[in-house]
Amino acid sequence: MTKKWYSQKETAEYFSISERTCLTMRQTGMLIEGTCWRRKIPQNPNSHVLYHLENCEEVLNGLQRARSMEQDLLIKKKEVASA
């Protein structure tokens, strides 16, 4: 049986980012509480955080696709405006 939830350190290593970046992505709402991450002890706000790697990857890939689409739209607008 494989693990579903991983520590912040394991998550940072998986995505090749710092643990601080994991925290920032949580605080800015990029990673959704309950879907991408949860507390080890839900009643304790200082409890360790666990991440669901599959869900995090889906969310981050979706954000990347959205940024890419947004950039494409901006380029097309510039082309139309300069024509």
C-alpha positions in Angstrom: 0.0 0.0 0.0 1.4 3.4 -0.9 1.0 6.6 1.2 -1.5 9.2 0.2 -0.3 12.0 2.5 3.3 13.2 2.7 5.2 15.5 5.0 6.1 19.0 4.0 9.8 17.9 3.6 8.8 15.0 1.3 6.5 17.3 -0.7 9.2 19.9 -1.1 11.6 17.3 -2.4 9.0 15.8 -4.8 8.3 19.2 -6.4 12.0 20.4 -6.1 10.9 23.5 -4.1 11.7 24.7 -0.6 9.5 23.9 2.4 8.9 27.7 2.7 7.5 27.7 -0.8 5.0 25.0 0.3 4.0 27.3 3.1 3.6 30.3 0.8 1.5 28.3 -1.7 -0.8 27.3 1.2 -1.0 30.8 2.6 -1.8 32.4 -0.8 -4.5 29.8 -1.5 -2.7 28.1 -4.4 -3.0 24.8 -2.6 -6.5 24.0 -1.3 -7.0 23.0 2.3 -8.7 19.6 2.6 -7.9 18.7 -1.0 -4.2 19.4 -1.3 -3.2 19.6 2.3 -4.5 19.0 5.9 -3.2 19.1 9.4 -1.9 15.9 11.1 -4.0 16.9 14.1 -6.9 18.9 12.7 -7.9 20.6 16.1 -4.3 21.9 16.5 -3.5 24.9 14.3 0.2 24.3 15.0 0.1 20.7 14.0 2.3 19.4 11.1 0.9 19.7 7.6 0.5 16.7 5.3 0.1 17.0 1.5 -1.7 14.9 -1.0 0.8 14.9 -3.9 -1.6 13.8 -6.7 -4.0 16.6 -5.8 -1.3 19.2 -5.5 0.1 18.2 -8.8 -3.3 18.5 -10.5 -3.9 21.9 -9.0 -0.4 23.2 -9.9 -0.7 21.8 -13.5 -4.1 23.5 -13.8 -2.6 26.8 -12.7 0.3 26.4 -15.2 -2.2 25.7 -18.1 -4.3 28.7 -17.1 -1.2 31.0 -17.1 -0.2 29.6 -20.5 -3.6 30.3 -21.9 -3.6 33.8 -20.4 -0.2 34.5 -22.0 -1.5 33.3 -25.4 -4.5 35.7 -25.1 -2.3 38.6 -24.2 0.0 37.9 -27.2 -3.1 37.8 -29.5 -4.4 41.1 -28.1 -1.0 42.7 -28.8 -1.0 41.4 -32.3 -4.6 42.7 -32.9 -3.8 46.1 -31.3 -0.6 46.6 -33.4 -2.3 45.6 -36.7 
